[in-house]
Amino acid sequence: MIIQGPNIQQQATGLDFSPQKGTTQTIPYEGVYSAVLAMYNTWNTPHYAALGISVSLKPANENGTAILLVTIPYGDTEIPVPTYNLVDVRNEKHILQSTIATIQAITHKDKLAIEQYFKKPEAYLDNMPALNTGASPDADTADQFATAIACWLLMKDGLKSALVFQPVLRKTYVCSKQFQIPVPSIASGAIVTTGTLIGLEQIPPDKATLMPQSFHATKNYTYTDTRVVSTTTTVTLHFNYAWMKAGYSVDDVAYNRQQVSVEYHWGLWPEFLYGQPF
């Protein structure tokens, strides 16, 4: 028999792990109200009720913490304890598409000019790309021009990609093969904000403080519409720095048990493709 729960094994000191079947044990868990409430909502379901598990929530006190009481029947009940792994994964991206601050300072028009240069470099010979210089209101500043030239020279010298580091959160728990894995509340491929993810997967505070905060961004794209009369049109597209749910994996491990894992990947996701985040 296994009696476990998120952080409960740290709270339930002195438990007798060989009681008679048919009796129960009540385990208290005290924490920040929002985290305790998320745990209460997770366990206060028909699935856990059918296992004989009941929960009650005491409201927040003057310290802003609340207490959750979990009553677990002795026998074959199992509440897996999740572990969380937050790492920065190294990826390579085309240098003009990287999120490095120096590259982000290059204007969109200059990036297009550099891309065009390398599509047909023989057309330019030893000349530079057609950067956004001149007297137009949105022409490059001296710093923008110097940055674009430096990037172009490095690409001419063979540099084509840049290393970027993006956080990946992995939640894992091990359980018996008889344990009923909960049905996911959101589908794989869904985009969630950091706040939603912390509540959804009950991320402990020591990991939550290390997670980047989600935010919304927009970018204006201008083009010439030539369908009837040439008209300059601006389209605003929306983006979200957030987490994509990468899906579950269930693997057999020793002692007739299984390991269940789910990953979330941090990135910049256009709403046009992925919709608004949860």
N, C-alpha and C positions, 0 to 999 in steps of 0.2 A: 504494500500500500504506500502511496506517495501523497503527501499533503504539501502542496507548494502554491505559491502565488506571487504576483509582482511585488518584490521587496518584503513580502510577508515573512519569508524565512528569516529575515533579519530581526523582525519584531517578535516572533513567536519563540522566545527563549524558554527553555524548560518544558517543552511539549513532550508528552509521553507518546512515542511512536509505536507502541504495541498495545493499544487499548482493545476492548472488546468491540466486535462489530455490532452496530445498532446504536452506539452512543455517538455523541457529537462533541466537537471542539469549536469554541468561538475564538477567533483570532482578531485582535484589533489592529487597525492600520491608521496612523495619524500622518497627515501631510497637508500641503497647500490645498485649499478648498477645490480649486478647479481640477487638480489632479485626482483628488479623492472622488469628486463627482464623476469624472470620466471613468474611473474604475467601477464605481457603483453602476453606471449605465451599462458597462460591459457585462457585469455579472448578473444584473437584474433582468434576466431574460428567461423565456420558457426552457431553453436548452439547459441552463444550469439549475433551474428549478426542478427539472425532471431528474437531475442527479442528486437532489436533496440539498442543494446549496442555497442558503438564504442570506440576504444582505440587508443591513439597515444603516442609515446615514444619520449621524448626529450633526447638527448645523455648525457653522463656523463659530469659533469662540473669539475672544477679544484679540487673540494673536493672529487671527486670520486663517487658522488651521481648522480642519474638520476631522472627525473620526469615523472610519468605516468599520463595522463589525461584520465579519464573515463567519457564518456558521457552516461547518463542513462535517458531513457524516463520516465516521470511520468505516472503512471497507475498501472498496475498489475505486473510490473517487480520485481523480487526478486533475490538478490544475497546473499546467506546465509553467515553468518560470522562464520568461524570455531573457535573452541576452541581446545587447545592442552594440553594433560595431559601426562607428562613424569614421570614414577614411577619405582622404583626398586621392582620387584616382587620376593618374597621369594620362593625358590624351594628346594627340597631335592634331592640329588644325592648320588649314591653309593660312599662311601668315596674314593675309589681308582679312581673314574672317576671325582671327583670334580676338580674345577679350583683353589682351594686354593693353594697358593704358596708352602706351605710345602709339600703337596701331589704331586704337579707337580715336586718337586725335586727328588721324588722316580723314579728310572729307570724303563723302560718298563719291563725288565727281572725280576726285583724284584716284580713288580706288578703281573706278571704272576705267580711267585713262591708263593706269598701270596694267590692269588686266588686258586691255586692248593692245598694249605694247607687246605683251608676251604672246598674244595670239598671232601677231604678224610682226615679229621683230625686224624682219628684213625691210619693212616699209619705213622704218625709222632710222636705219643704219646706226650711226653713233649719236643720233639726236636723242633728247630726252622725251618722255611721254608728253602728251598734250595735257599738261596739268591745268588746273583752273586758275590761271593767272590773268592779268589784265586789269581793266578799270571797272568791272561789274561790281555791284554792291556786295555780292557774296564771294568775291575773289579771295584767293588764299592770302592769309597773313604771312609775314616773313617766317614765323615759326612753323606754320602749316606747310609751307612750301619746302622748308628745309627737312621736315620730317618725311614728307612724301618722297623727296629725292633720296634720302638715306635709305628708306625702305626699298626703293627701286634699285639702288646700287647693290644692296645686299642680295636681292633676288637675281640680278644679273650675274652675281658671283656664285649662284647656285642655291641660296637659301630659299626654300619653298614652304616650310612649315614652322610652326612655333609650338612649344610645349605649353599646355594649359593644365590646370589642376581643378577638378570639379568634385565636390563632396558626393559621396554615396553612403546612404544609411541602410544597414542590413539588420533586420530583426530575425532572430533564430530561437526556436525552442525545440526540445526533444520530448517526445511523448510516446505512449504505447500505441500500437496499431489499432487498438480498440477505441482510442480517443476520437471523438467526433470533431474534426477540424471545423471551426466556425466558418460560415459562409461569408466571404468578403463583402464589406459594406460598399466598397467602390471597386470598379473594374480595373483590370490592368490597362495601362495606357492613360489613365486619368491623371489630371494635373491637380495638385493640392498645394495650398500655401503652407508655410512653416507652422503657423498657428494651428491649422486644421490637422496637420500631421502629428504634432505633439499630442493633441487630444485623442486622435484616432488610434495611434499605436502606443499610447501611454508612455511617451518618452521620458525617462527619468531626468530630473533637473540638471545633473552633471553633464549629460549629453545635450540637452535642449539649449543650454547656454552657448554651446559651441556651434550650433546650426546657424547658417546665414538666414537673414530675414527676407521674406518675400517682398517684392514691390512690383508695381505696374509701371510700364514705360510705353511711350508712343514715339513713332517716327513718321515724318512726312515724306512722301515720295511725289515728285513732280514729273509729269510727262506731257507731251504735246498730243492732243487728241485731233487727229486728221480725218475723222469720219465724214464731217461736213465742212466745217471751217476750222482751220488750225486754231486750237484753243489750249492755253496752258491750264492744266488741271492738277490739283493737288489732292492726294489720297492719304489719309491718316490711318496707319495700321497700329494695332495694339499688341503689346508683348507682356509676358509675365516671367519674372525670375521666380521660379517655384520648383516643385518636385514632381517628377513623373513616376508613377507606380510601375515598376518593371515586371511585376507578376510573382507568383508563388513558385517554389520548388519543394517537392516532397521526396526525400531520399531515405532508403532503408539503412539503418545502422544496427549495431550489435544488440544482442539480448532482445530480439523481436520488437524493436522500437523503430521510430521514424523521426527524422529531423525535418522540421518545417521552417522554411525561410521565405522572407519577402524583402525586396529591395526597392529603394526610392532613389532616383537620380536627380541631382540638381542641374538646372539648365535654364536657358532663355527660350521660352515657348511662345510662338505666335498664336494669338487667339483665332486667327483665320483657319488654322489647321487643327488646333487642339481645344478650342473653346475656352470659356472662362474657368478659372480654377475653383475647386471646391473650397 
